[in-house]
Amino acid sequence: MDNTVEPIAADFIRRYEAAWAKGAEMVAELYTNDSVLVGYRTATGRGDIIKLVYGIIAQGWTGIEIRAVNTRKIGDVILVVAEYTALGSGANAGKTLNATSSYVLVCVDGVWLVTLHTAR
């Protein structure tokens, strides 16, 4: 990991995990207004991201643990490559889903937000 951006990535991951536990609206606050999330479908903008994340949480994936495996700064953006574990509840209680993701972070008014997120 790049030690100069590691604290920024770690803070973002903590905020993302905490937001996921609070719901889709809180997660969407970590994205720029015009961001794109590419997962099982592509969501563009906060409103669409709320719908996508709400659907995932409604399926019972109500928790997430993220581990950064590579971080780097390129120009004005920070790239975070991660492995994550989705934690199930309800119909998915006790189940986990392991996958990979990437985040392109930009600083907006002093806060690092996602402008592009891929999950696979």
SEKOLLUM-748737 format. One line per field, with one value per residue: residue number from 1; x, y, z of N, C-alpha, C in turn. Coordinates in nm, 3 decimals, padded with zeros to 5 digits. Layout:
residues N
k c(NUM, ...);
n_X c(X, ...);
n_Y c(Y, ...);
n_Z c(Z, ...);
ca_X c(X, ...);
ca_Y c(Y, ...);
ca_Z c(Z, ...);
c_X c(X, ...);
c_Y c(Y, ...);
c_Z c(Z, ...);
***
This chain:
residues 120
k c(1, 2, 3, 4, 5, 6, 7, 8, 9, 10, 11, 12, 13, 14, 15, 16, 17, 18, 19, 20, 21, 22, 23, 24, 25, 26, 27, 28, 29, 30, 31, 32, 33, 34, 35, 36, 37, 38, 39, 40, 41, 42, 43, 44, 45, 46, 47, 48, 49, 50, 51, 52, 53, 54, 55, 56, 57, 58, 59, 60, 61, 62, 63, 64, 65, 66, 67, 68, 69, 70, 71, 72, 73, 74, 75, 76, 77, 78, 79, 80, 81, 82, 83, 84, 85, 86, 87, 88, 89, 90, 91, 92, 93, 94, 95, 96, 97, 98, 99, 100, 101, 102, 103, 104, 105, 106, 107, 108, 109, 110, 111, 112, 113, 114, 115, 116, 117, 118, 119, 120);
n_X c(00.082, 00.034, 00.183, 00.126, -00.136, -00.273, -00.394, -00.614, -00.758, -00.816, -00.979, -01.193, -01.290, -01.374, -01.582, -01.751, -01.821, -01.959, -02.166, -02.303, -02.423, -02.616, -02.789, -02.913, -02.937, -02.746, -02.514, -02.511, -02.444, -02.172, -02.087, -02.013, -02.227, -02.258, -02.164, -02.068, -02.167, -02.068, -02.193, -02.381, -02.557, -02.544, -02.533, -02.608, -02.536, -02.644, -02.918, -02.989, -02.797, -02.879, -03.114, -03.004, -02.832, -03.019, -03.175, -02.988, -02.939, -03.198, -03.216, -03.094, -02.825, -02.677, -02.452, -02.105, -01.764, -01.458, -01.142, -00.860, -00.640, -00.466, -00.353, -00.328, -00.217, -00.306, -00.251, -00.511, -00.674, -00.754, -00.692, -00.844, -00.811, -00.987, -01.082, -01.384, -01.629, -01.955, -02.209, -02.460, -02.810, -03.141, -03.303, -03.057, -02.907, -02.616, -02.474, -02.207, -02.059, -01.795, -01.592, -01.449, -01.359, -01.334, -01.245, -01.264, -01.154, -01.233, -01.157, -01.391, -01.482, -01.311, -01.368, -01.329, -01.476, -01.655, -01.623, -01.623, -01.709, -01.650, -01.778, -01.744);
n_Y c(-00.118, 00.231, 00.447, 00.717, 00.760, 00.572, 00.628, 00.786, 00.608, 00.412, 00.558, 00.619, 00.358, 00.283, 00.469, 00.386, 00.120, 00.170, 00.333, 00.153, -00.017, 00.152, 00.206, 00.253, 00.524, 00.654, 00.530, 00.625, 00.890, 00.890, 00.905, 01.096, 01.343, 01.281, 01.025, 00.682, 00.350, 00.033, -00.273, -00.561, -00.443, -00.128, 00.176, 00.516, 00.823, 00.960, 00.907, 00.679, 00.506, 00.481, 00.330, 00.090, 00.001, -00.016, -00.230, -00.439, -00.447, -00.507, -00.769, -00.894, -00.851, -00.699, -00.606, -00.511, -00.583, -00.445, -00.472, -00.305, -00.371, -00.255, 00.069, 00.388, 00.708, 00.899, 01.170, 01.383, 01.196, 00.913, 00.575, 00.280, -00.052, -00.333, -00.609, -00.757, -00.858, -00.943, -00.942, -01.151, -01.134, -01.202, -01.377, -01.449, -01.501, -01.570, -01.626, -01.546, -01.339, -01.324, -01.099, -00.873, -00.526, -00.190, 00.150, 00.483, 00.765, 01.105, 01.434, 01.635, 01.937, 01.900, 01.641, 01.298, 01.130, 00.877, 00.851, 00.669, 00.334, -00.005, -00.333, -00.674);
n_Z c(00.000, -00.054, 00.157, 00.189, 00.119, 00.254, 00.515, 00.433, 00.271, 00.464, 00.642, 00.471, 00.421, 00.679, 00.714, 00.506, 00.573, 00.815, 00.720, 00.554, 00.738, 00.831, 00.625, 00.283, 00.204, 00.360, 00.266, 00.003, 00.045, 00.047, -00.207, -00.503, -00.656, -00.929, -00.958, -01.047, -01.004, -01.064, -01.064, -01.019, -01.181, -01.353, -01.182, -01.185, -01.046, -00.729, -00.658, -00.809, -00.713, -00.448, -00.488, -00.595, -00.386, -00.178, -00.272, -00.254, 00.022, 00.105, 00.021, 00.223, 00.272, 00.491, 00.615, 00.580, 00.526, 00.454, 00.299, 00.216, -00.048, -00.218, -00.262, -00.415, -00.524, -00.796, -00.975, -00.897, -00.780, -00.571, -00.583, -00.478, -00.429, -00.336, -00.123, -00.026, 00.217, 00.220, 00.459, 00.570, 00.666, 00.797, 00.545, 00.451, 00.673, 00.855, 00.628, 00.400, 00.151, -00.057, -00.238, -00.485, -00.514, -00.643, -00.593, -00.694, -00.559, -00.493, -00.378, -00.233, -00.126, 00.096, 00.176, 00.115, -00.145, -00.335, -00.683, -00.885, -00.866, -00.860, -00.835, -00.787);
ca_X c(00.000, 00.100, 00.169, 00.076, -00.281, -00.331, -00.490, -00.735, -00.831, -00.866, -01.090, -01.304, -01.343, -01.449, -01.706, -01.836, -01.875, -02.056, -02.282, -02.378, -02.505, -02.723, -02.885, -02.876, -02.923, -02.617, -02.411, -02.511, -02.378, -02.028, -02.064, -02.036, -02.360, -02.258, -02.084, -02.115, -02.140, -02.083, -02.203, -02.461, -02.607, -02.478, -02.613, -02.547, -02.588, -02.683, -03.053, -02.985, -02.715, -02.966, -03.202, -02.925, -02.788, -03.139, -03.210, -02.891, -02.967, -03.329, -03.192, -03.037, -02.682, -02.689, -02.323, -01.994, -01.628, -01.375, -00.998, -00.783, -00.523, -00.375, -00.396, -00.230, -00.267, -00.271, -00.304, -00.599, -00.762, -00.697, -00.747, -00.844, -00.850, -01.024, -01.158, -01.488, -01.718, -02.091, -02.258, -02.603, -02.907, -03.271, -03.296, -02.915, -02.842, -02.503, -02.405, -02.117, -02.028, -01.663, -01.573, -01.353, -01.415, -01.240, -01.303, -01.189, -01.194, -01.198, -01.180, -01.495, -01.496, -01.234, -01.413, -01.303, -01.598, -01.641, -01.677, -01.642, -01.700, -01.683, -01.789, -01.752);
ca_Y c(00.000, 00.359, 00.501, 00.855, 00.760, 00.466, 00.680, 00.832, 00.487, 00.348, 00.639, 00.597, 00.224, 00.288, 00.543, 00.307, 00.009, 00.226, 00.379, 00.036, -00.066, 00.250, 00.208, 00.295, 00.669, 00.688, 00.485, 00.716, 01.015, 00.874, 00.914, 01.227, 01.352, 01.222, 00.902, 00.561, 00.224, -00.079, -00.399, -00.653, -00.350, 00.001, 00.282, 00.646, 00.928, 00.917, 00.850, 00.544, 00.426, 00.448, 00.219, -00.032, -00.044, -00.056, -00.364, -00.534, -00.459, -00.575, -00.912, -00.947, -00.823, -00.580, -00.566, -00.525, -00.566, -00.413, -00.473, -00.249, -00.451, -00.169, 00.209, 00.475, 00.837, 00.933, 01.304, 01.429, 01.088, 00.799, 00.446, 00.179, -00.186, -00.397, -00.733, -00.732, -00.965, -00.901, -01.020, -01.172, -01.140, -01.244, -01.498, -01.480, -01.504, -01.662, -01.640, -01.439, -01.332, -01.263, -01.047, -00.765, -00.398, -00.080, 00.280, 00.601, 00.868, 01.243, 01.519, 01.735, 02.021, 01.843, 01.505, 01.202, 01.061, 00.788, 00.896, 00.545, 00.216, -00.132, -00.446, -00.797);
ca_Z c(00.000, -00.056, 00.293, 00.189, 00.103, 00.337, 00.615, 00.364, 00.233, 00.586, 00.690, 00.379, 00.444, 00.807, 00.690, 00.418, 00.652, 00.909, 00.643, 00.506, 00.849, 00.857, 00.516, 00.149, 00.195, 00.420, 00.173, -00.113, 00.083, 00.026, -00.351, -00.564, -00.718, -01.063, -00.951, -01.113, -00.936, -01.157, -00.991, -01.101, -01.281, -01.340, -01.122, -01.209, -00.959, -00.593, -00.652, -00.862, -00.621, -00.334, -00.530, -00.607, -00.253, -00.104, -00.318, -00.200, 00.165, 00.118, 00.000, 00.346, 00.283, 00.574, 00.669, 00.487, 00.577, 00.339, 00.323, 00.105, -00.084, -00.293, -00.270, -00.479, -00.569, -00.934, -00.993, -00.790, -00.734, -00.498, -00.624, -00.372, -00.471, -00.209, -00.111, 00.073, 00.259, 00.252, 00.572, 00.553, 00.775, 00.745, 00.463, 00.430, 00.804, 00.866, 00.500, 00.359, 00.009, -00.074, -00.373, -00.498, -00.556, -00.658, -00.569, -00.734, -00.464, -00.521, -00.263, -00.256, -00.006, 00.206, 00.209, 00.008, -00.189, -00.450, -00.811, -00.961, -00.779, -00.925, -00.742, -00.862);
c_X c(00.087, 00.076, 00.114, -00.076, -00.350, -00.427, -00.621, -00.820, -00.892, -00.985, -01.213, -01.370, -01.424, -01.584, -01.803, -01.901, -01.983, -02.183, -02.367, -02.471, -02.623, -02.822, -02.836, -02.854, -02.789, -02.502, -02.399, -02.444, -02.227, -01.989, -02.084, -02.173, -02.368, -02.179, -02.150, -02.072, -02.169, -02.078, -02.278, -02.542, -02.535, -02.575, -02.537, -02.615, -02.638, -02.820, -03.057, -02.903, -02.797, -03.054, -03.125, -02.886, -02.908, -03.180, -03.117, -02.917, -03.098, -03.316, -03.130, -02.887, -02.667, -02.559, -02.215, -01.863, -01.538, -01.228, -00.928, -00.663, -00.423, -00.435, -00.287, -00.298, -00.216, -00.335, -00.387, -00.691, -00.683, -00.769, -00.734, -00.894, -00.873, -01.084, -01.264, -01.566, -01.852, -02.144, -02.409, -02.682, -03.040, -03.258, -03.151, -02.837, -02.733, -02.425, -02.312, -02.095, -01.897, -01.644, -01.468, -01.423, -01.302, -01.315, -01.209, -01.242, -01.147, -01.231, -01.277, -01.515, -01.430, -01.272, -01.387, -01.429, -01.568, -01.698, -01.699, -01.617, -01.736, -01.687, -01.813, -01.750);
c_Y c(00.125, 00.427, 00.642, 00.861, 00.655, 00.519, 00.728, 00.712, 00.420, 00.425, 00.620, 00.462, 00.221, 00.358, 00.460, 00.191, 00.058, 00.271, 00.262, -00.016, 00.027, 00.263, 00.273, 00.445, 00.715, 00.646, 00.584, 00.849, 01.009, 00.879, 01.058, 01.225, 01.279, 01.092, 00.786, 00.441, 00.113, -00.208, -00.497, -00.575, -00.218, 00.104, 00.413, 00.752, 00.873, 00.852, 00.707, 00.452, 00.389, 00.328, 00.087, -00.086, -00.088, -00.198, -00.470, -00.556, -00.533, -00.726, -00.976, -00.925, -00.690, -00.535, -00.585, -00.503, -00.551, -00.412, -00.417, -00.338, -00.370, -00.028, 00.287, 00.604, 00.860, 01.069, 01.345, 01.321, 00.984, 00.675, 00.349, 00.048, -00.266, -00.535, -00.706, -00.859, -00.902, -00.997, -01.029, -01.168, -01.183, -01.375, -01.541, -01.487, -01.610, -01.680, -01.521, -01.450, -01.257, -01.221, -00.937, -00.638, -00.298, 00.051, 00.386, 00.714, 01.005, 01.326, 01.630, 01.811, 01.958, 01.702, 01.414, 01.120, 00.973, 00.855, 00.779, 00.428, 00.095, -00.241, -00.571, -00.917);
c_Z c(00.000, 00.079, 00.297, 00.176, 00.189, 00.443, 00.551, 00.326, 00.355, 00.642, 00.601, 00.406, 00.574, 00.786, 00.605, 00.495, 00.748, 00.836, 00.597, 00.615, 00.878, 00.742, 00.388, 00.137, 00.252, 00.330, 00.057, -00.081, 00.063, -00.122, -00.398, -00.631, -00.852, -01.070, -01.026, -01.028, -01.035, -01.076, -01.076, -01.203, -01.258, -01.285, -01.140, -01.124, -00.827, -00.587, -00.699, -00.772, -00.498, -00.370, -00.537, -00.471, -00.169, -00.143, -00.261, -00.051, 00.188, 00.096, 00.124, 00.362, 00.358, 00.638, 00.565, 00.561, 00.455, 00.382, 00.201, 00.078, -00.166, -00.294, -00.340, -00.519, -00.710, -00.962, -00.873, -00.736, -00.656, -00.545, -00.508, -00.433, -00.344, -00.230, -00.006, 00.102, 00.292, 00.358, 00.566, 00.682, 00.714, 00.669, 00.439, 00.561, 00.807, 00.738, 00.479, 00.209, -00.004, -00.219, -00.371, -00.543, -00.577, -00.643, -00.624, -00.646, -00.511, -00.397, -00.301, -00.125, 00.116, 00.247, 00.089, -00.020, -00.310, -00.574, -00.905, -00.868, -00.864, -00.820, -00.823, -00.773);
***
